Amino acid sequence: MNDGTRSEGLVADIPGRPGRDAVVIGGGLAGITAALALADAGVRVTLLEGRPRLGGLAFSFQRGELTVDNGQHVYLRCCTAYRWFLDRIEATALAPLQDRLDVPVLDLAKPAGRRLGRLRRDALPVPLHLGRSLATYPHLSLAERARVGRAALALKGLDLADPTLDTQDFGSWLTAHGQSARAVEALWDLVGVATLNAVAGDASLGLAAMVFKTGLLSDPGAADIGWARVPLGELHDRLARKALDSAGVRTEVRTRVTSISTDENGTPRVQVPGETFTPDAVVLAVPQREAHDLLPEGALEAPENLLRIGTAPILNVHVVYDRRVLEKPFFAALGSRVQWVFDRTDASGLREGQYLALSQSAAQDDIDEPVAVLRERYLPELARLLPGARGAVVRDFFVTRERTATFAPAPGVGRLRPGARTKAPGLYLAGAWTATGWPATMESAVRSGVSAADAALAALGRPRPRHLFDFEEAA
């Protein structure tokens, strides 16, 4: 930090740019996006982050010689805002998309044992693009496949603008539309748990409909999967910081904001240890409970709603074997405690053996279990799923836990999520938990940062950067 004093401006004036200042609080994807968007519009920006790194909950750390992501993060082709973000930080080539959706699904529930199916698309218009895959999906009966098709068409007909969808749960809707428990497990939850971080019975119909309509029923390629082939820290910290620096953003890590207030002239005041900022605009891009504690009085009509937004955990199980046990880049599992497994060997820098990362969403039953218990639970499951693991030596086993990884997408959450604007002069909100219309994903975080920056720019009288909403045209 500086010497503790500040009078005019956040950084030195830049010739030809009006004297408009902004502070962005929070260095996750929402905050990084807001800072870049504001800076691209000619605003002088300071980004404050309490952690020693950027990236929020999508970050990397070192474990010996391994570079480990705290959790496996993926995105879809329909995530046009996150794709814009990758392009903005010059990282698109490091997190490529599949040429065509293809998900191997291993099922251990059948009496015959391990069986492989695939969910993949053809180059046909919606909904025919998934027709052949569904018709041959071995994990459902012929009758179940037919009923899934009818439910998908009914889902496609729902109006996402209908507020009553948020009052219903997805599981009840599926039951009412003829979906068996097996169909929910083998298809609807296979996708929904990974994207919503909740099983169908605990998820808002509005958010679930948004996921399936946008991801599977909007465009043939919408659900093609992308993921980082390098550590997340390379994207969301190093390259993001490089982009921020190039845009003229002053980035301060290990700097925790202690209060936000408004002076007698209606000017925001942001306090950190040893320094006070008085910018023209503030974007608060932190988790909802932290935002609640920092909001000045009167900023929201019902600030207690932020505390009513529940949270949901994600557990990540990391296993390093002495040899290769998986030939595919990833797979999903049924009839097992295991949900999704990714090969992170190359990205981690591992030279010998293979490193698998298991992403376990809606992990309420496991999130607080000791590592020894989780080892006893998950290693036998991997051995059941992967024959090559049965004779392999486990060189390392560890877990990463995000107890409040996402907001809980429960029925009624939609009315609790605030928009970008607040009643406090110059104060705006960003975060995946705000009213983006998306569940708690990287896409939602980026969209929230854009919305907050757009609202701030309008109030500051600054034009939007021409490229800022390119992702809307790509949607």
N, C-alpha and C positions, 0 to 999 in steps of 0.2 A: 504494500500500500504506500501511499504518499506520506507526507510529513504531518498529515492530520488536518490540514487547512484547505479550504476551497472557497473561492469567491465567485468568479465568473467562468461559466463553461465547464465542460467535462474534459475536453482535450483542447489543444491549441486550435484557434480558428483556422479553417481551411479556406484559402482565397476562393471567392466565387460561390461559396455555399452559405446560405442564410444561417443565422445563429439559432438553431433549434437543437435542443439536447434531449436525449432519452436515456433512461436507465432500464435495463432488462434484468430482472432478478430471477436467476435460475438458468443453468447451462445445459439443460437437457435439450432434446430435439425441438421442443416448442420454443424455448428461449433462444437457441441458436438461430432458428428460422426467423423469429421476430427481429433479432438483432441484425441479421443480414438484410432483411426486407427494409428496415428503417434506414440502415446505412446506405443501401442502394438508392434510396430516395433522397439522399443528401443530408440526413439527420446525423448529428454527432452522437454516437452510442457508446455507453459503458455497460458491459455485461458482467454481472456479479454472480459468482458461484461459490457456495460454501465448501464443496469438495475440492480436492487437489486436481481434479480433471473435469473435462466436459463429457457429455454423453448421457447424463441421467442414469436410468436403469438399463441402458444398452451400452455396456462398457467391457473392458478387458483388464486382466491383471496377470501378474507373473506368479507361477508356481514352479519353482526350480527353473528348468530350462523351457517349460511350457508357457506359452501365452494363451490364457484361458478367457473365454467369454463368460460373463456371469450367467448367461442364459442364451439359448438358441433363439434368434430372432429371424423371421422370414417376412417377406412381403409378397404381394400379388401384382400382376400386371395392372389390375384396376386401381392400385394404389398410386394414382398419378401425382399426388402431392409429394409423397416420399421419393418417387422417381425424379421429380423436379429438384428435390433437395439433394439427391445424389449427384445430379448433373451440376447443381450450383456449387458443390464442394469438389467437383471433378473426381467423383468416385464411382461413376456408373459402371465402368469396366471391372471394378473390383467386387461388384455384387450383381452379377448377371442373372437374367431370367432364364428359365427353361424355354426351349424352343416351342414346347407344347406340354401342357399339363400331363404329368405321368407320376402317379403315386403308388408304389408297391404297398400292398396291405397284407400282412401275415396274420393268419387266424389260428389260434390255438384252441378255440372252443369246440371245434368239431371232434367227434369221436375218433376220426381217422388221424387226428393230430395236425401238425403244421401244414397249412395250405396257403398258397399265394394267390392273391387276386390283384387287380390293378384298377385304379380309377384314372382314366386318361381320355383326352378329347380327340375328336377328329376335326378335319378342316371342313366343317359343315355349319350352317347357321344354327342359332339357338332355337329350340332346345335339342335339335338333332345332333349337335356336336358331342353330347354325352350319351346318345341313344345306344350305340353299340357297346360302350363300356358298361352301362347299366344292364343291358340285356344279357351280358355274359358275366356279370359280377357274381362270383361263386359263393359269396358270403351271405346271400339272401336267396330265398326261394323264388320261384317264378312268380307266384302270387304276390309276394312282398315287393318284388321289382315293379310289378304293374301298379301296385298301390303307391309306391314311391313316385312313379311318374305322374300319377294323378295329383298327389300332394304337391309336387313341384309346380305343376301348372296352377294350382290354387294359390300357392305362395307367390307366384309371379303376378297374379292378379291383385294382390294386396296393395293398398295405397299407403306408401310410407309416410305420407303427410297426415294420416289419420291418427289423432292422439290416443284413440282408444286402444290401439295396438300395444302401446306401452303399459297398459293396465293389465294385460294378459300374459300368461307364461307360455313359452314356446312348447313345452312338453304337453300341456293340455290341448293345445291346438293340433299338435301332431296326432295325439290319440283320437281326437275328434275327426281327423282326416284319415283314419284307418291305418295308422302306423303302429306296427308291433314293437314290442320292447327290443326285439332283435334288430329291426330296421333302424330304430333310434340309435342303438349302440354301433351298428356296423356302417352307418352312413351319416345320419344327422349329427350325432355327437362326435363322430370321427372328425368332422369339419368344425362343428360348432364349439366344442371344448377348446380346440386350439386357437380359435379366433375370438371367442367371447370370454374364455376363462370361466366357464360355467357349464354344467350339464343343462339339457333342454328344459327340465322342470324348474330350474332356478333362473332362467334367462327371460328377459323381456321379449315378447313376440316382436315388438317394433325393431329392436336391435338385431334379433335373429333374422327377421325378414330382410333387413337391410344387407346383412352379410350374404345371405344366399341369393337374393335378387341381384345384388351388385357383382358378387364374385362368380356365381355360376350361371345366372340367367339373364345377363345383360349383353355380353359380347362373347363370342367363342373363346377368345384368348384371355378373358378377364381373370381366370383363376390360375394362370401359369405362375409358378412359384419362383421367387428369387431369394437369394441369401448371400451373405458376405463370404467370399472365398479367402478373406484375410480377417484378422482379429477386428472386432467391432471398434476397438480403440483407434485403429488405423483410420477408420471412417469418421467416427463421431467425436473423436478428440483431436488427433493430429491433423487430418485434412480439414475438419471443421474449423480448427483454430487458425490454420493457414488461410482459409477463406475469410474468416473474421479479420485477421490482420490485414489482408489485402484490401478489405473494404473499409479499413480505418477504424474498426471497432477496438476500443480499449477493453481487454479481457482481464478480469481479476479473479483468480481462483483462491481458495482458502479464505474467502471473504463472505462472512455470513451477515445478512441484514438483520438488524435487531428491531427496527420499527419503520413504519411508513405513516406519515401524517400529512396534514395540509396546513400551511401557514395562513395568516390573516388575509393574504391576498389570493388565496385559493391555489397557491403553488405547491405541488407535491414536495415532500421532504423525505429523503431516504437516508436512514442512519445506519452506518456500520461502525465498528470500533475504530475510533480515531478520525472519522471523516463523515461529513454530511453532504449529500447531494441535493440540489434543488433544480431538477430538470423540468422541462416542459411536459414530458410524458413519462410514465412508468408502466412497464409491462411486468406483471407478476406471474411468473411461469414456474410455479412450484407445486407440489402435491396439494390436494384440496384441504387437508387438515392444517398444513403449514400456512396455506393461503388464508384460512380462517383466522389463524392467530395473528397474522400480519395486517389484515385488512383494517383500515381506519373505520371508526364508527360511522354508520350511515352509508357505507360504500355499497352494500347490498340490502334490499328490502328484508330478506330473510337469510342472514348469514348462517344461521343454524342449519340450513339445508346442506351446507358443505359437510357438516359432521354427520348428516344422515346418509350421505353417499357411502355405501359400504365398500370394503376392499376384499380382494381375493388373492390367494397366494399362488406362486409358481415355484416348484421345486425342480432343480436341475441336478441330475446324477451324472457324474463324470467317471469313466472307466478307461484305464489304459491297459491294453493287453500286450503281451510279448510278441504277438504275430497278428497278421490280418485275419479278421473273423467275419468281415462284412465287405462285399464287393460293390454294393450300391452306395450312392452318396447319402441316401436316407431311406427310411421306411416307416410306416405306421403299423400298429399292432392291435389286434382284437383278441378277446379272451385271455388277456394278460393285464397285469398291473402296469406294464410298460405302455406308453402312448406313442411317442415319436422318438426315433433314434437317428442321429446325424453323425456322419464321419467327419471329425474335425482334425484329423491327423496332419494334413498339410498346413492348414491355417495355424495350427498351434506351434509348428516348428519341430514336431516330434520326428526324430530321424529313424527310429526302429520301432516296430510294433504298430499298433493302431490305437487311436484315441476316439472313443465314442462318447457323445453327449446325449443324454436322455432328457427330453423336455416334458415335464409333468405338470399340466395345467390343472386348475381346480383341485389343488393338492392338499386340501384341508386335513385329510387323514394322515398324511406323511410329513407335513411341513415341520413339525417339532420333534420328530423321532430322532434318536441318536444315530450317528453315522453307522455304528455297528449293527443296529437293527435294520437300517436301510440296506446295508450291504447284504445281510441275510435275505432280505426280500427281493432285491433286484438282480443279484448275480445269477441265482437259479433261473429267473425269468429270461434273462439274456441267453442262458445256456439252452433253454427250451426253444427260443426263437432262432438262435444261430448255432447250428451244429458245430461250426468251427470254434466256438467259444468254449466247448466242453472240455477240450484238452489244453486250452490256452492258460498261461499264467497271468494273473492279474498283478500288474506292477504298481498300480496306484488306483485308489478308489476314494473319491471325495464328493462333497455336495456343495452347492450354493443355494441359498434360500432367499427368496424375496417374499416376505410375509404379506406385504402390501403392494404386490406387483402391479395390480390394475385396480380400477374401480370395479365393484361388483355390478354386473349388468342386470340387476334384478328388476322385476316389473315395478314400474313407478319411478325408476331412476331418471327418466327423461325430464320430469318436472323439477328435479333437483339440480340439474346441470345448468349453470349460468352461462350467459353469453359473454362476449368479449368486453362489452362496455359495463362500467359500474357507475354509480351515482357520485363517486368522488372525482373531482376535476382532474383530468389527465391520467387517470388510473385505469388500466385494462388488464384483463385476465387471459391467460393462455395455459394450456395443458390438455392432455388427452381426455381429461375428465370434464372439460367444458362442453358446451352444446354444439358439437361438431356434426352430430348425426351418426358418427361412427363409434364402434366400441373402442376400448382402450388399446390402441395399436400405435405403431410408429406413424401410420398415416394420419390418425386423429391428432397426434401431437403436432405434426407439421402443419396440418390444416388450421389448428388453433393458433399457431404462431403467425400464420398469414392473416387470419381474421383479426387478431389483436393489432398487428402492424397496420392493417388497412384502416381500422377504426382510429388508431392514433394519427395516421397520416391525414385522414379526413379532418380531424380536429385541429391539426397543425397547419392545415392549408397546403399540404405538400402533395404533389401528384404521385400516383402509384408508379413504381418502376415498371417499365413496359413489359418486362419478362415475368413479373411476379405471379400473374395468374395464367401463365401458359398451361399449367397442369389442368385447368378447367376445360381448355379446348381439347386436351388429350383424353379427357374422360369419356 
